[in-house]
Amino acid sequence: MKTYGIISDVHADPRIAEVAIGVLKHLGAERLILNGDIGEMQPSLEASQAYIATILESAAKSNLQTYVQPGSHETVGFYLPVVEFFSEKFSNITNVLEEQVHDELIFLPGSDFVTTGEFRLGNEIPTGLYIPTENGVVPYDQELHQQFLENGMFNGLVYFSNIEDVKPKVKDPEKSLVVCHVPRKFDKLEGAVDKAYFAESDRGILPGVIVETMIRNQYGDVNYVDLRIIAASNGFSLKEENRGNEELRDLFNELGLRKAVNGHFHESGHNAHDGNVVKVNENEFVDELYWNSGQLDTGHCGLIRVNDGKVAYQNVKLQDYLR
């Protein structure tokens, strides 16, 4: 049996990672997975790199074999150099951008919904580094990069991961565990790992909790109906929907993949279910599992145990171990 500790969504303070890793080791973690949103944009490039370095240093010191992949918030500039440095310096740090399949683990790095991030996943273009232009993205070219910088046209980079790449690498789907920051799409809302609460407007989409917090800060503890009326008067429609990735769903169905762990949707943290969105109990070994390991900012992380093709999850709340 193998036991993996899972951490994702560290948006507030990277120092919490050291605490989480200690608790996960105490609970039996033999390996560690950093499943995206472990980097956060800071006022400077140096500060952004220091943020993720704090997390990777904690992982390196733990001596746990650690698999690292980006999610929705990491940029190429502050993520890649730091991860490459740590993976070269420490033998227990693995950059999964270099190899996506490790034993039963299948890593799908990046996200289909990025905020400040530059790591995208999908199936539209080949895996690789790109430069965004007015006419779409073009393969990375150092001369073009320099030209854009000199002319004030540079608008970041895009690292695209094509999910189709794993198809020939999946040898035993019944025993495979997919690790992706974003979940596949489901059709039932309550209890789903892809349940999202968001505010939609002509300007785009925001997390629903952000708009709700702004309204409550201004108007006080308003009720459910008034909250939505105020949001609508400001151009926002508050919604709850399944927002998982349809391309991932198709890939899972095609390959027969039935086990996955994700983060991303904070409101779905610690949800776990089967393919029909029927709840799966903690510590119960099953053949089918979709699990959101939780947002570390709130003290949520977890363990997943793998035993001869079956998996069992354990939700971990750091608060329960720090009293």
MIFIFI-400641 format. One record per residue (C-alpha): residue in three letters; x negated, y negated, z negated. Coordinates in steps of 0.02 Angstrom, whole numbers, padded with zeros to 5 digits, always signed. Example, Ala and Ser with C-alpha at 12.3 -4.5 7.8 and 13.67 -1.06 7.14 Angstrom:
2
ALA-00615+00225-00390
SER-00684+00053-00357
This chain:
323
MET+00000+00000+00000
LYS-00056-00178+00038
THR+00000-00333-00056
TYR-00006-00503+00027
GLY+00017-00670-00060
ILE+00107-00798+00047
ILE+00091-00988+00037
SER+00162-01121+00152
ASP+00232-01298+00155
VAL+00108-01394+00047
HIS+00161-01573+00082
ALA+00130-01663-00083
ASP-00030-01610-00172
PRO-00154-01482-00105
ARG-00219-01444-00280
ILE-00064-01340-00314
ALA-00136-01208-00198
GLU-00270-01158-00324
VAL-00136-01132-00456
ALA-00028-01031-00338
ILE-00172-00921-00282
GLY-00215-00884-00463
VAL-00037-00832-00502
LEU-00024-00726-00345
LYS-00187-00636-00387
HIS-00122-00606-00563
LEU+00034-00526-00488
GLY-00068-00410-00379
ALA-00106-00501-00216
GLU-00248-00416-00125
ARG-00246-00530+00027
LEU-00182-00705+00060
ILE-00084-00785+00203
LEU-00078-00974+00226
ASN+00075-00985+00338
GLY+00076-01162+00405
ASP+00103-01339+00342
ILE-00054-01325+00238
GLY-00116-01488+00312
GLU-00033-01657+00296
MET-00068-01821+00385
GLN-00159-01943+00270
PRO-00211-02126+00296
SER-00375-02074+00378
LEU-00446-01926+00473
GLU-00569-01894+00332
ALA-00430-01890+00202
SER-00326-01773+00311
GLN-00473-01655+00329
ALA-00507-01664+00142
TYR-00326-01615+00108
ILE-00335-01452+00201
ALA-00514-01421+00142
THR-00451-01423-00037
ILE-00332-01281+00002
LEU-00459-01180+00102
GLU-00590-01201-00033
SER-00469-01127-00160
ALA-00437-00981-00044
ALA-00622-00955-00012
LYS-00663-00953-00198
SER-00525-00826-00231
ASN-00622-00694-00132
LEU-00456-00637-00058
GLN-00458-00600+00127
THR-00362-00752+00191
TYR-00271-00776+00356
VAL-00242-00957+00406
GLN-00123-01029+00536
PRO-00046-01200+00573
GLY+00138-01248+00564
SER+00231-01409+00602
HIS+00121-01542+00522
GLU-00060-01504+00567
THR-00150-01602+00702
VAL-00289-01530+00808
GLY-00411-01662+00745
PHE-00398-01627+00560
TYR-00352-01442+00566
LEU-00466-01356+00690
PRO-00636-01424+00633
VAL-00600-01384+00451
VAL-00532-01209+00482
GLU-00675-01169+00599
PHE-00801-01230+00470
PHE-00728-01124+00330
SER-00705-00969+00439
GLU-00888-00978+00491
LYS-00952-01011+00315
PHE-00843-00888+00219
SER-00816-00710+00277
ASN-00648-00700+00189
ILE-00570-00843+00290
THR-00491-00789+00455
ASN-00435-00913+00587
VAL-00291-00823+00672
LEU-00300-00937+00824
GLU-00448-00830+00874
GLU-00357-00663+00852
GLN-00171-00648+00819
VAL-00158-00463+00771
HIS-00236-00394+00612
ASP-00182-00219+00560
GLU+00008-00227+00545
LEU+00009-00418+00544
ILE+00060-00513+00701
PHE+00028-00700+00688
LEU+00123-00827+00792
PRO+00043-00996+00753
GLY+00122-01167+00775
SER+00300-01230+00776
ASP+00441-01274+00894
PHE+00481-01430+00792
VAL+00333-01541+00752
THR+00331-01706+00661
THR+00153-01770+00656
GLY+00089-01599+00708
GLU+00008-01545+00871
PHE+00021-01355+00865
ARG+00168-01295+00968
LEU+00232-01123+01008
GLY+00345-01062+01148
ASN+00333-00975+01315
GLU+00329-01118+01441
ILE+00142-01137+01473
PRO-00017-01035+01442
THR-00102-01039+01273
GLY-00231-01176+01264
LEU-00276-01356+01223
TYR-00187-01495+01318
ILE-00184-01684+01334
PRO-00013-01767+01337
THR+00012-01889+01482
GLU+00159-01989+01550
ASN+00193-01844+01668
GLY+00182-01705+01539
VAL+00035-01610+01469
VAL-00122-01566+01568
PRO-00260-01443+01521
TYR-00392-01521+01410
ASP-00531-01610+01501
GLN-00668-01701+01407
GLU-00688-01837+01538
LEU-00501-01871+01540
HIS-00501-01874+01351
GLN-00638-02006+01351
GLN-00549-02105+01486
PHE-00388-02108+01386
LEU-00483-02164+01231
GLU-00569-02307+01324
ASN-00405-02367+01402
GLY-00303-02355+01243
MET-00195-02219+01319
PHE-00243-02076+01204
ASN-00092-02007+01111
GLY-00161-01854+01025
LEU-00182-01675+01084
VAL-00072-01521+01097
TYR-00127-01344+01057
PHE+00003-01229+01135
SER+00023-01047+01082
ASN+00119-00939+01204
ILE+00217-00808+01107
GLU+00211-00690+01257
ASP+00026-00661+01223
VAL+00063-00534+01086
LYS+00167-00418+01195
PRO+00025-00303+01250
LYS-00048-00306+01074
VAL+00105-00238+00983
LYS+00069-00051+00973
ASP+00189+00001+00834
PRO+00334-00122+00814
GLU+00418-00019+00677
LYS+00267-00049+00565
SER+00229-00227+00622
LEU+00255-00381+00513
VAL+00270-00546+00604
VAL+00200-00700+00516
CYS+00262-00863+00590
HIS+00292-01033+00513
VAL+00462-01045+00598
PRO+00594-00907+00596
ARG+00687-00827+00739
LYS+00867-00883+00763
PHE+01012-00798+00675
ASP+01199-00814+00699
LYS+01263-00818+00519
LEU+01229-00971+00414
GLU+01245-00932+00229
GLY+01089-00853+00157
ALA+00995-00858+00322
VAL+00809-00897+00330
ASP+00845-01020+00471
LYS+00982-01119+00385
ALA+00939-01302+00406
TYR+01014-01460+00332
PHE+00976-01608+00443
ALA+01032-01782+00494
GLU+01056-01811+00680
SER+01060-01980+00765
ASP+01023-02060+00933
ARG+00845-02083+00872
GLY+00817-01899+00836
ILE+00826-01780+00689
LEU+00775-01803+00507
PRO+00786-01682+00360
GLY+00956-01704+00282
VAL+00884-01724+00108
ILE+00789-01880+00163
VAL+00946-01970+00223
GLU+01045-01906+00073
THR+00913-01971-00047
MET+00911-02142+00036
ILE+01100-02153+00021
ARG+01103-02099-00161
ASN+00964-02221-00204
GLN+01069-02363-00134
TYR+01247-02309-00178
GLY+01225-02197-00329
ASP+01292-02021-00354
VAL+01423-02024-00215
ASN+01531-01872-00179
TYR+01518-01755-00030
VAL+01646-01847+00078
ASP+01580-02022+00042
LEU+01403-01963+00076
ARG+01449-01913+00252
ILE+01551-02070+00282
ILE+01404-02180+00231
ALA+01286-02077+00337
ALA+01401-02093+00488
SER+01416-02281+00465
ASN+01226-02288+00481
GLY+01223-02181+00637
PHE+01184-02013+00556
SER+01282-01852+00567
LEU+01240-01731+00425
LYS+01243-01550+00483
GLU+01204-01374+00426
GLU+01160-01253+00565
ASN+01055-01103+00610
ARG+00902-01186+00686
GLY+00789-01037+00711
ASN+00694-01010+00873
GLU+00791-00925+01012
GLU+00635-00874+01108
LEU+00571-00785+00952
ARG+00738-00696+00935
ASP+00724-00635+01114
LEU+00544-00579+01086
PHE+00590-00485+00928
ASN+00734-00397+01015
GLU+00628-00351+01166
LEU+00485-00279+01065
GLY+00589-00203+00924
LEU+00512-00313+00789
ARG+00615-00308+00629
LYS+00506-00382+00493
ALA+00451-00563+00476
VAL+00401-00693+00350
ASN+00419-00880+00379
GLY+00425-01049+00292
HIS+00474-01215+00373
PHE+00656-01235+00318
HIS+00638-01292+00138
GLU+00823-01272+00101
SER+00811-01087+00146
GLY+00665-01049+00031
HIS+00668-00876-00049
ASN+00811-00818+00062
ALA+00791-00638+00121
HIS+00903-00530+00229
ASP+00914-00402+00368
GLY+00955-00432+00552
ASN+01139-00454+00510
VAL+01099-00584+00376
VAL+01146-00462+00238
LYS+01044-00499+00082
VAL+00896-00387+00044
ASN+00853-00368-00140
GLU+00683-00409-00212
ASN+00557-00268-00234
GLU+00661-00150-00126
PHE+00563-00066+00014
VAL+00659-00081+00177
ASP+00638-00054+00364
GLU+00706-00226+00410
LEU+00670-00391+00324
TYR+00671-00576+00365
TRP+00606-00681+00220
ASN+00570-00865+00188
SER+00429-00868+00060
GLY+00472-01045+00001
GLN+00400-01219-00010
LEU+00247-01229-00122
ASP+00285-01411-00166
THR+00430-01345-00271
GLY+00323-01206-00345
HIS+00392-01074-00228
CYS+00283-00941-00146
GLY+00286-00753-00145
LEU+00218-00579-00117
ILE+00255-00453+00018
ARG+00206-00272-00002
VAL+00181-00156+00146
ASN+00190+00032+00124
ASP+00193+00153+00271
GLY+00298+00040+00381
LYS+00417-00019+00246
VAL+00407-00189+00162
ALA+00465-00266-00001
TYR+00461-00449-00051
GLN+00445-00538-00217
ASN+00495-00719-00241
VAL+00375-00812-00354
LYS+00414-00973-00447
LEU+00255-01045-00521
GLN+00354-01125-00661
ASP+00389-00952-00732
TYR+00203-00920-00756
LEU+00142-01090-00816
ARG+00242-01111-00975
